[in-house]
Amino acid sequence: MKTARSFPRRPFLGIACVCAAFMAVPAVLAYSTYSPGCAACHGDFRSSPYVSLADGQSWGDDLHDVHRNTMLSGECGTCHTSGGRSPVFTYSSDGGGGLSGISCIGCHGRAEDVRGIGTEGAGLRQHHYRAGVTICFDCHDDADPAAFTPVGEDVLPPFYANPGTNHPNIPTDSCNSDGSENFAGGPTGLDNDGDNAYDTADPDCITWWGATDLGGGWYWLEWFGYFNVNFAPWIYHDQHAWLFPFGTEDPGGIVFYDAGMQQFWWTSSVVYPFVYRFSDGVWLFYELGSSNPRWFYNFTTQQWEEH
């Protein structure tokens, strides 16, 4: 069983860190309405085209029409109240089409966060807190990541879990493995648990085929050994140290970028500890248990390599 331990410094592979808010921030009851609250940073809901604060990508349309026409099939009551189209409340609406009258919280909050000091939208508040927007903390203690831990990214928002009727485009996977959160703009989905890890790069969304979850971010695969995913998308392996996996579903094999070797190689449960290195097209045999240095037998040169 693995226990808490220190890790060497992670390598840098030039992968951008997304550190700003995404879409219209809802359910942050410090702002009970989108305008003037959320609009101060995100702009008018009807301004076109909307440009995401997360990745700078244009949506090609305004937030209103992308939400109403693309996601909600033209339905208005999901976000609006019958007393008038404005203001739009972040937590209350008429509802419709089998969707509860909870407005923005339906996709941007999770009922499971209602515990202790937590309320719906805790993850979105923490997302902003980590980005330096701390106004939510004026009223909500759960905005501080040190004070409250939201449920994981893999926990579905209410509308994801129950998309009602005639809403085929409402996402059903909060890890966005199917791309269903990508209505417009770039390929990045939401960060509903506020840890600044998106989609399948979030440790909550990493599924290693056949792996045993040991807790604390540690996993064990019978054929691959012990590794930690707390630094996703990187993993820290007991023998190989820092690896960047491309895919985690073993039936098709896994490609890794090996920071120590500074090379890409492929392996699978069928062939490991044999690995195929792409740069020179050779098969290597990893000597199990070797670490710092690791030993690989090169079948082309018929020599042992030290890494």
N, C-alpha and C positions, 0 to 999 in steps of 0.2 A: 504494500500500500504506500503510495506516495504521500509525502507531507509537504508543508510549505517550505520553500527554499528560495534562494536568490538565483537570479539568472544573469548570464553575461549580457552585455549590451546588444540590442537587436541590430542587425544590419539594415542598411537603407537601400531600397530598390527603386526609389523614385516614384513610389505610389502615393498619390495625393491624399491628404487627410481632409475629409470633409468636415468643416467645423462651423457651419452656419445653419440657419433655420431653413426648413423645407416646407413649401406650400403655405397655406393659410393656417396659422397656429391657432388651434381651437382649444376649447375646454380648459383654458388657462384662466380661471374665473377672476383673476385680477383684471382681465378684460372681458366683460360680460357680453360685449358686442364686437363684431369684426371692425366696424368703423365707429369711432376714430381709433380704437385700441390697436388691433393688429395691423391696420392699414398704415400706421405711422412708419413701419419698416417694410411691409410687404406691398404697399401701394393699394390703390383703389381696386376693389374686386372686379370692376368692369373695365379697368384699363387694359388695353390690348396693344402689343402682346405682353403677357406676363413673362418676366425673366426671373428664374429661380434664384433665390439667395444661396442655395446649396451648391449649385454647380455652374451658375451663370448661363444656363441654357434657356433659350426662348421657347415658350410653349406654343407660339404661333397663334394664340387666341387669348382671351381673358380668362381669369380664374372662374368667373361665373359660368361661362358657357361650357368650359371643359367639365366642370362638376355637374351642371344640370344636364347638358345634352349627351355627354359621353358616358358619365358614370351613372347618372340617375334617370336616363331615358326620357328626359324632358320634364320630369316631375319636380314641382316647386315646393310642395308642403314638407318635404324632408328637411329643408333648411329654413323655410319661412313660416311665419305665423299668419293666421287669417286676418289679424288686425291691420295688416299692411306689410308691404314687401320690405320695408326698412323701419328700424334697424334689424339686422340679422343677429340673433343671439347665438352665442357659441355653445349653449347647453340646452336650449329649449326651442321647439318648433311644433308644427301641427303633426308632423309625421305623415306617412302615407305609403301605400303599396306594401304593407306588411312591415314597414320600418317604424320603430318607436320615435316619439317626438323628442329626440335628444340632440338634434342638429349636428354640429361638428363633432361632438363627442363620439358619435356613431362610428367614425373612422379614425379618430385621432385620440381616443382615450380607451381605457380598459376598466371594466367594472371590478376586476380583481385587484386593482390598486386602492380600492376603498377599504382601507384597514389601518388601524392606528391613526397616524397623522396624515395618511394618504387619501387622496381623492382621484377621480378620473382626471386624466391629463397630467399626472405626475411626471411621466416620462418626457412629455413635450416641454414641460416647465424645466426639467433638468437639461434637456437638449439646449434650451436657450441659456440657462445658467452657465453651462460649460462654454457657450459661445460669448459670454460676457454680458448677456442681457439678463440682469438679475432682478428686474422689477417685480416679477412674480413672487419673489421671496418676501416682499413687503407684507403679503397676506398669507402665503402658503409655505409652511415649513418644509413641505415635501419637495420644494423646488431645489433644495440643497442636496446634492448626491451623498454628502456625508451624513445626512439625517434620515434618509429614507431610500430604500431600494425598490424600484418598480419591478413588476413582474417582467419576465424576459420578452425579447422581441418575438418569440414564437407564440406568445399568447395572443389570440385573435381579438381585435376590436369588435364591438357588438354587431356592426353591420357586416363585417367579414364573416362572422359566425352564422348570421342569419340575414342574408341579403334580400329577404322579402320576395315579392313577386315582380317579374318583368324588370329586373335589374341585372342583366347578364354580365355587365362590365364592372360591377362592384368586386374589388379584389377578394380573394378567399385565402390568400397565403401571405401572412404578414412578414414572412422571410423573403418574399418576392422572388422565389426560385423560378416561378413561371412568368415573371415579368408583368404580372397583372396590375402592379401599382404604377407602371410606366404609361400614364395616359398621354403625356406630352413631354417635350424637353428631352433631357438626358436619360440614361438607363438606371438612375438611382431611385430607389423607393424611399420609404419613410424610416424614421428613427424613433419609433414609439416608446422605446425604453430609455431614451436619452443618454446612451453611452457613446454616441458618435461613431458607432459601428453600424454599417448599413448592410441590409439584405443578408446574403449568405456568408458575408464576412463577419457577421455578428456571431460571437461564440454560442449564443443561444440557438443559432440556426445551423450550426455545423453538425452534420450527421455523418459519422464515420461508420461505414458498413460493417456491422458485426462487432463494433468496439464496445467495451465496457466502461461506463462512466464511473470513475473513482471519486469524483467530487473535487472541488477546488480547481477545476479546469483540466485535471489529469484524466487521460483515457489510456486504455490498454487494449491492444490488438494482439491476438495470439501469435500472428506471424510477423508483426512489426514492432512490438514492444510498447514501452511507455512514452507518452508525449503529452504536452500541455498546450491548450488552445487559448489561453488567456491573452495572448498577444496577436490574435487573429487580425489579418489573414495569415500571419506567420504562425508556425508551430515550433515548439522547442522539444526536440527528441533527446532521449537519454544518451544515446550514442552519437547520433548525427548532428546534434546541436540544432542550429537554426535552419529550418527548411520552409520553403514557400510552396504549398501544394496547389496544383491546378486540378481541381476536382477531388472529391473524397469518396466517390462510389467505386469500390474495389472491383466489381465485375469487369469494368473497362480498363482497369489499371490506373495508376496515378503518376502524373509527371510532377517532379519536384525541382525547384531551384535550390541547389545546395550552396549555402553561403560560404561554408568553409572551403569547398572545392571550387566555388565560383563557376559551376556548370549546371546544366539541366540534365536530369536523368529520369528514366521511366522504370517502374517495377510494378509488381502485383503480388497478390497472395500466392499465386501459382508459381512464380519464378523467384521471388525473394529468398535468399539474399543475393541473387543475380540481379544486376541493374544494367540498363542500356544507356550509355552516355551519348548524347546527340552530337556534340561538337566534333568528335572524331569517329563516330559510328562504331564504337567498340562495346563489347560486353565485359563487365567487371564482376568479380565475385567479392562481396564484402565479407570480411572475417568477423563473424558475429561476436559481439562483446567488445571489440576493439574500439577505443575512444581516446581521442587526444594523445596520440594520433590514431586515426582509423587506417586500417589496411585494406586495400583493394587489389585483387589479382587481375591484371590486364591480359585477356586471352589473346590479344593481337601481338603485344610485345613479349608475352610470356614472362612478365616481370611484375613484382609487387610494387604498388604505388602507396605512398604515405600521404594522408590528407588530415 
